[in-house]
Amino acid sequence: MDANDDFSRALTSDKLRTVYETWRDLRGRRLAPKRAEITPARLRGILPSTFMIDVIDGGKDFRFRFAGERIIQFMGRRYAGTLLSQVRDSIFFDNMARMFEHCVTTKAPLARGPVQASLTGKEFLEIEAMVLPLSEDGVHILALFGAFESWQVGTHTSNR
């Protein structure tokens, strides 16, 4: 059993596990898959729970590229094209920035949760989020791919 299987088993959301296993299969023996390899056809059934982020200046900032409908519903609006630095005015976005920065620095998958949501107005939800690196050259992380799941606080039973 390798560390990747340990990562997958640590996820409580079946959707996140499916996204991770798709990323892992596309990656193969490389550091990370290329962004172009992450296609809607590969994400059938889980696309609404996924997102794509551009890494700016080696991780000094991040640009929202794509978010599925479940994420847009949770966030309350579309953020496509917006820099994370433009919205870093809350615990929620500060935590997001730390996750993204850590993923870029370690060049490894990162998951957090389930935890109570810190987004204003969504505190009645628990969330689990995962961020996965993408690389065009096998060295630099130029984009992040991830997934998100939410539940009413107290209703989620962990698969751990």
C-alpha positions in Angstrom: 0.0 0.0 0.0 1.6 3.4 -1.0 1.1 6.9 0.4 -1.4 7.7 -2.4 -3.7 5.0 -1.2 -3.4 6.4 2.4 -4.4 9.9 1.1 -7.4 8.4 -0.7 -8.5 6.5 2.4 -8.2 9.6 4.6 -10.8 11.4 2.5 -14.4 11.2 3.9 -16.2 12.2 0.7 -16.7 9.7 -2.0 -16.8 12.6 -4.6 -13.4 13.8 -3.4 -12.0 10.3 -3.5 -13.2 9.9 -7.1 -11.6 13.2 -8.1 -8.4 12.3 -6.4 -8.2 8.8 -8.0 -8.9 10.4 -11.4 -6.0 12.9 -10.8 -3.7 10.1 -9.6 -4.5 7.9 -12.6 -3.8 10.8 -15.0 -0.6 11.6 -13.2 0.9 8.2 -13.6 4.5 8.4 -12.6 4.8 12.1 -13.1 4.7 14.9 -10.5 1.2 15.9 -11.6 -1.0 15.7 -14.7 -1.2 18.6 -17.2 -4.2 20.9 -17.0 -5.4 19.9 -20.5 -5.7 16.3 -19.2 -8.5 17.3 -16.7 -11.5 17.2 -19.0 -15.3 17.2 -18.4 -15.5 13.8 -19.9 -13.1 12.4 -17.2 -15.2 14.2 -14.5 -18.6 12.9 -15.4 -20.9 13.1 -12.4 -18.4 15.0 -10.2 -17.8 18.1 -12.3 -20.2 20.3 -10.3 -18.0 19.7 -7.2 -14.6 20.6 -8.9 -12.6 23.8 -9.4 -9.5 25.0 -11.3 -7.2 27.7 -10.1 -4.3 29.4 -11.9 -1.1 29.8 -9.9 0.3 33.4 -10.4 4.0 34.2 -9.9 4.9 30.9 -8.4 2.2 31.0 -5.7 2.2 34.7 -4.8 -1.4 34.9 -5.9 -4.1 32.7 -7.4 -6.8 33.3 -10.1 -10.1 31.5 -10.0 -10.4 29.8 -13.4 -13.4 27.5 -13.1 -15.8 26.3 -10.5 -18.6 23.7 -10.8 -22.2 24.6 -10.0 -22.1 23.2 -6.4 -19.1 25.4 -5.6 -20.7 28.5 -7.1 -23.9 27.8 -5.1 -21.9 27.5 -1.9 -19.8 30.6 -2.6 -22.8 32.7 -3.6 -21.4 33.9 -6.9 -19.0 33.1 -9.7 -15.3 34.1 -9.1 -13.9 33.2 -12.5 -11.2 35.6 -13.4 -10.9 37.1 -9.9 -7.6 37.1 -8.1 -7.6 35.5 -4.6 -5.8 38.6 -3.3 -8.9 40.7 -4.3 -11.1 38.7 -1.9 -8.8 37.9 1.0 -10.8 39.6 3.6 -12.1 36.7 5.7 -11.0 33.6 7.5 -12.5 31.5 4.7 -10.4 33.1 1.9 -7.3 33.2 4.2 -7.6 29.5 4.8 -8.1 28.9 1.1 -4.9 30.9 0.3 -3.0 28.8 2.9 -4.2 25.6 1.3 -3.2 26.7 -2.2 0.2 28.0 -1.1 0.9 24.7 0.7 0.0 22.7 -2.3 2.3 24.8 -4.6 5.2 24.6 -2.1 4.9 20.9 -1.4 3.8 19.9 -4.9 1.6 17.4 -3.3 -2.2 16.8 -2.7 -3.7 18.4 0.3 -7.1 17.9 2.0 -8.8 19.6 4.8 -12.0 18.7 6.7 -14.6 17.9 7.3 -14.7 21.2 9.3 -17.5 23.7 10.0 -17.5 26.3 7.1 -16.1 29.7 7.9 -17.7 31.4 5.0 -20.1 34.0 6.3 -23.7 32.8 6.1 -22.6 29.1 5.5 -21.7 28.3 9.1 -24.5 25.7 9.2 -22.4 23.5 6.8 -19.4 21.2 7.2 -17.0 21.2 4.3 -14.2 19.0 3.0 -11.9 20.4 0.4 -9.0 19.0 -1.6 -6.4 20.7 -3.7 -4.2 18.8 -6.3 -1.2 20.2 -8.2 -1.1 20.4 -12.0 2.2 20.8 -14.0 3.0 21.3 -17.6 6.7 20.6 -17.3 6.9 18.1 -14.4 8.7 20.7 -12.2 6.6 23.9 -11.7 3.0 24.0 -10.4 1.1 26.3 -12.7 -2.4 25.4 -11.8 -4.4 23.7 -9.1 -7.3 21.3 -9.4 -9.6 20.5 -6.6 -12.9 19.4 -5.2 -15.3 20.3 -2.5 -18.1 18.7 -0.6 -20.5 20.0 2.0 -23.1 18.7 4.4 -25.4 20.1 7.1 -23.4 20.3 10.3 -23.8 17.1 12.3 -25.2 15.0 9.4 -22.0 13.7 7.8 -20.7 10.3 8.9 -17.0 9.9 8.2 -15.8 6.9 6.1 -12.5 6.9 8.0 
